[in-house]
Amino acid sequence: MQKHQESNNPSSPAPDPQPQKTTPSSADIKRWRQYLADERAEAAVYRELAQRRDGEERQILLALAEAEGRHEAHWLKLLGEHAGMPKAASGRSRLLGFLARHFGSVFVLALAQRAEGRSPYGTDPSATPAMVADEQIHEEVVRGLATRGRNRLSGTFRAAVFGANDGLVSNLSLVMGMAATGVSSAVVLMSGVAGLLAGALSMGAGEYVSVRSQRELLNATLPTQATLTAAPSLDVEHNELVLVYLARGMTREAAEHRAAERMGLFSCDCDPSLSLQPEKEQPADDHETVGSAWGAAMSSFCFFASGAIVPIIPFIFGMTGWAALIVAGALVGVALLATGAVVGLLSGTSPLSRGLRQLGIGIGAAAATYGLGLLFGAVIV
């Protein structure tokens, strides 16, 4: 009876109303449709890249495409009848798609890494927490794939990019400095040609020595077969094989077990890491290759020369004075932006910011050299 009275008490709190489905605003519909288009475009990029891969990388890319498909389904569900005709993807997504279709290189993955890192889902209440987490994980997955690609770029490619940049900056500085002293355009041109040849030869020789030395250092760290040939003649009581394995980083227990195997005292393969198989030189890991010395040297020579020739192009075509310097500066500026953008892509950072940084450094060095040329020109006069 008491419960019946309480239930009829007008002061009793009313049950919570059922949540009503709200009609999305035009801004919501526009934003969701853009998300939908971008998800479709990104899934297409991953599928396109997967066609150019095999094995594990292919499966990873297809899994990413599948995840983007789940996000696509979420926006389709929210939009409902408002989905309308397919909307064009953003310019960034279309660029990724174009690069994936025509190149499929590490640069696409680097751009995709940045795209995943700039996902707007973290601040959009319409995206589910799972989608936000997905985008964060996708960035790390793409970062890993891009890192594989970056590591596969050998020393030859590294020498190419930085060789071109060095040629641009050093020869522009040389040309500006010589022009500031007041010498004739012919002298400026000859100085630029001399700088091109001297710098390219120096870069090529330096790169050859660098890569060759690196390979020699790596070879010096590889184990030899001395343990196999010397083992039968060693004194069991004073077995110095243990010292060999201790020096290679084994624990004492593992080193003693390995030495006993080499002496023929054990016939079991008790631990795969202590296999009875001879230590064979492991094949070079593609991710750690340093490139060939001659390949790096020739690449460095050619790309330094290709960069160093840019500042003297106006003088080659007969331009003189300020006009030649302005054209040289403009050409070098464009080239510096391009090389900086490439470095930015490879490092997973903003291509624009890296391009502007390269431009600022290059133009700053040229301006400083021009100032020194004015000073020395005035002293000579």
Buried (B, 14 or more C-beta within 10 A) or exposed (E): EEEEEEEEEEEEEEEEEEEEEEEBEEEBBEBBBBBBBBBBBBBBBBBBBBEBBEEEBBEBBBBBBEBBBEBBEBBBEBBEEBBEEEBEBBEBBBBBBEBBBEEBBBBBBBBBBBBBBEBEBEEBEBBEEEBBEBBBEBBEBBBEBBBBBBBBBBBBBBBBBBBBBBBBBBBBBBBBBBBBBEBEBEBBBBBBBEBBBBBBBBBBEBBBEBBBEBBEEEEEEEEEEEBEEEBEEBEEEEBEBBEBBBEEEBEEEBBBBBBBBBBEEBEEEEEEEBEEEEBEEEEEEEEEBBBBBBBBBBBBBBBBBBBBBBBBBBBEEEBBEEEBBEBBBEBBBEBBBBBBBBBBBBEBBBBEEBBBBBBEBBBEBBBEBBEBBBEEBEEEE
